[in-house]
Amino acid sequence: MQVDLDDLGFEEGGHLLVKRALRRIPTGEEITVTGSAPEPELHLRAWCRAEGHPFRWDGHATIVRGGAETGRWVGSERAGSAEGAVEHAPRKWGVAARGAGVEAGAPEFEFSLVDTRRNSSLAWSTRLKCGPTTPPVFTRRP
């Protein structure tokens, strides 16, 4: 596959065209990138290194799609769903938003409020009366 950036600079959006082309091919396949913008080798080499794609320069760029983007999510899981909270969230979800992807191998965080069934008095609070400039005050359930 060939991507011709013409005079579009990498910093002006050329990287989006390269990224799109790489997503259309399987890992291990290559694309050729040409263009007339200043310093294409510099920009492409740095971007490929950051994104995990092997890079070669012979007057034009040859980029091999690396497996970093897809490999990152192997074994990952969703942190529940947007429809509602789970009753007992695994500690490895940390503070991930509902439905967010959690990478495999994430550490198990220590939270005192993880199990709301046993710690419901810690998770419940009531807003007390406060003035217009006073911050809200919260209290534990009796």
N, C-alpha and C positions, 0 to 999 in steps of 0.2 A: 504494500500500500504506500502511496506517495502523498505527502502533505506539502503543498506549495504555499508558503506564507507571504510570498511576493514581498512587499515593503512593510508588512505588518510586523512591528517589533514584538518581541517575546513579552515585554512588560506592558504592551498595549493590548494584550489579549491573545497573542499567538500561542501561549501555553495552553489555552482552552481548546484550541483546534488540535494541538498535539495530544492532549489528554483524551479528547473524544476519539481520535483515531486509534490510540492505544487500547481504549476500552472495547473497541470493535474487533480486536484480534485476540487469539488465545495467548496465554503465557508462553514465552519462548519464541514467538513470531516477531518479525521486525517491520519497522516502517522507515521510510526515507523522508527526511525533512529538508526542503530547500527554501531559499528566500534571499532577499537582497537588503534586508534591514541591517544596520550596523551591529557588529559583534555577535552574530548568531551562535558561533561556537562557544563563546563564553557563557551566554545565557542558557543554551541547551545543556551544556556539560554540567553546570551547577544545578539546574532543575532536575536532570536525570539522576544525579547523585542523591539529591534530597528525596526523590520519589522512589528510588531503588531500581532504576532501569539501567542496564549496561548501555554504554555509549561509545560510538566510533566516529571519527571525523576524517573524511577524504574529500574535502571541498564541499561536502554536504554531510548532513548528520544521518547516521544510521542508529536507530534506537531499537533495542530489543525489549519487549515487554517483560518486566520482572514480575515476580510473584508477591511482592510486598503488600500491595493493596488488597488483594484477595486473601493472602495468607494471614493477614492480621485478624480476620474475622472467623477463621477456622476454629470451631469449638466455642464460639461466642454464643450468648443467649440474650433474649430480650428481658428487660427488667419489668416484668408484668405487662400490662396493656393500658391504653389510655382510658378504657372503660371504667376502671376502678382499681382501688388498692388491693393488693394481696393480703391475706391475713397474717402471713409470716414471711417476710422478705429475707432471702439469704444475705448474710453479712457481706458477701463479696459484691453485692450490688452497690454498696456504699451509698452515695447520695445521688445515684443516677435517676434521671427523670423517668416517670412511667413510660414504658415502651421503648426506652433508649437501649441501644446495643451495649452490652458489657463484654469486654474482651476476655477470652479465656486466660486463666492464670492471674486474675486480679486478686489483690490481697483481701483477706477477711478483716473488715473494720470492726472496731470495738465500740458499740453504741449501747447505752443503757436503756434506750427506748425501743429496741428492736422488737421485743415481744410485748405488744400492747395488751395482751390478755393478762399477763402477770404485772405489768407496770402501768395500768390504766390511770392510776392516781398521778403518775408523773407526766403523762401525756395530756391530761385534761387541764384546762385553765379557764379562768373567768377574768374578763376585763373589768378593772375597778374604775370608779369615777375619777376623771382627771380633767384638768383645765385645758384651754386651747393651746397652750405652749408646753404643757407638761407631757412627757412621754407616757404612753400607756403602761399600766402596771398590771402584772399578771400574778396570780396566786395559785397554789396547789389546791386540788380538791381536798376537802376535809376528810 
